[in-house]
Amino acid sequence: MGVDVGTLLSKMNLLTTSDHGSVVSINLFVALICACIIIGHLLEESRWMNESITALMIGICTGVVILLTSGGTSSHILVFSEDLFFIYLLPPIIFNAGFQVKKKQFFRNISTIMLFGALGTLISFIIISLGAIGIFKKMNIGSLEIGDYLAIGAIFSATDSVCTLQVLNQDETPLLYSLVFGEGVVNDATSIVLFNAVQNFDLSNINTLVVLQLFGNFLYLFILSTLLGVVAGLLSAYIIKKLYFGRHSTDREIAIMICMAYLSYMLSELFSLSAILTVFFSGIVMSHYTWHNVTESSRVTTKHAFATLSFIAEIFIFLYVGMDALDIEKWKFVSDSPGTSVEVSSILLGLVLVGRAAFVFPLSFLSNLIKKSRGEKIGFRQQFIIWWAGLMRGAVSMALAYNQFTRSGYTQLRENAIMITSTITVVLFSTVVFGLITKPLIRILLPSPKHLSRMVSSEPVTPKSFTVPLLDSEVDLDGHVPPRPNSLRMLLTTPSHTIHYYWRKFDDAFMRPVFGGRGFVPYVPGSPTEQNEPQWQ
């Protein structure tokens, strides 16, 4: 058998050239991440800028430079991939958010978060879908089907949880952060469920049965996704508590935490559940149980390691979106009618504004009805900021748009190109404009964060009160707890007091002895313990 040496050498040369191009691209991208970190540090005190906007602007500028140097043939060094986003970049961000979130504020406002995240997203989805059907059918943008219009509703109902982390401060505005970010996590999960339902259900004959199936599918995904995250977190806590990794190697206990968190995300993807919800609740459970079972050095390491991975992934995403925004392949399809693209983008942005307003203010009013204490209610200024901060659209919307309107990141249809470029325009405009104005807006409308923290607390802050983890309740130093409600009205007005108290008793009696948690001291070689096993304080 003869071997064509020339063909073999040409293939090797092609492979070498391809590898060299990948190395150059990776080098440039890492250098850009370093530049974002440095510039973000220099702009730390800025009232306007944050890392996400900085990375987005650097990505756009880099795309312009590449576009000019390549003679207008290319504007990016990496093509936007929904797999890269959902599988590698999003998990560390959402997990760290659950790991670091103030659980007291989150669970205290869980009813409002669910109201905004689930019902609010559904309202926004309906308004945007109906608006798109009513307006775009009258415009000359191509032949979009009913599934495309409903997909548009799901795409633009998804808020940007990543950007929320950048523009809101958990310590300065705890209520706003817990509401907007908590809503964002549930919102993203709901939007993805709606998007998948649009793709999988027969939409040619929409009736009551289809709507009920959609609702049942959402409940099924929400409950199973949450349970999977909780089970993964509890399993990691049990393994680390029983096997005492820290007595031999702290690296192993850190590794098992990271791998278990990522495994929960991938299992959720494997079973077609909501991986965002799974990894978020996995982070919450791990911070309550697993984190307290590892050695002191591992606690410091994991806290900073998770935050660092999340930080780099956030910068990567915004660089990625910024550079891909100028992809010449998509824009040349709409170059003959730029006015149409601008008009579609403006209409979509208007629908986003209306769709969010349609649920934030009415649902806030509904939430305030069951809150009798004035300090628990969401004021109009806070409602306005919740509405404003949730207007930003980001990489989730981009990824869903690419999934619906492209094939492997490319499209040859004019109507699909218009929807992709319009999505890019809305994402860029909302992130930059709304993101820039959010911080100054909070300072103007809520000038005293300390007063805000006192105002939003659903229980009086007194020197004699202290809190407990996960589902906190107020218990005075004498051990007195709020009275047990003897009527439905009393239960509705003071639900957190009894729920939190009984959760603490259940946690102390059954959960912590099995899974560890606060007060658990892992065995460390050389420590002054009498027995070679973990101890309880």
Buried (B, 14 or more C-beta within 10 A) or exposed (E): EEEEEEEEEEEEEEEEEEEEEEEEEEEBBEEBBEBBBEBBEEBEEEEEBBBBBBBBBBBBBBBEEBBEEEEEEBBBBBBBBBEBBBBEBBBBBBBBBBBBBBBBBBBBBBBBBBBBBBBBBBBBBBBBBBBBBEBBEEEEBBEBEEBBBBBBBBBBBBBBBBBBBBBBBBEBBBBBBBBBBBBBBBBBBBBBBBBBBBBEBEBEEEEEEBEEEBEEBBEEBBEBBBBBBBBBBBBBBBBBBEEBBBBEEBEBBBEBBBEBBBBBBBBBBEEEBBBBBBBBBBBBBBBBBBBBBBBEEBBEBBBEBBBEBBBBBBBBBBBBBBBBBBBBBBBEBBEEBEEBBBBBBBBBBEBBBEBBBBBBBEBBEEBBEEBEEEEBBBBEBBBBBBBBBBBBBBBBBBBBBBBBBBEEBBBEBBBBBBBBBBBBBBBBBBBBBBBBBBBEBBEEBBEEBEEBBEBBBBBEEEEEEEEBBBBBBBBEEEEEBBEEBEEEEBBEBBBBBBBBBBBBEEBBEEBBEEBBBBEBBBBBEEEEEEEEEBEEE
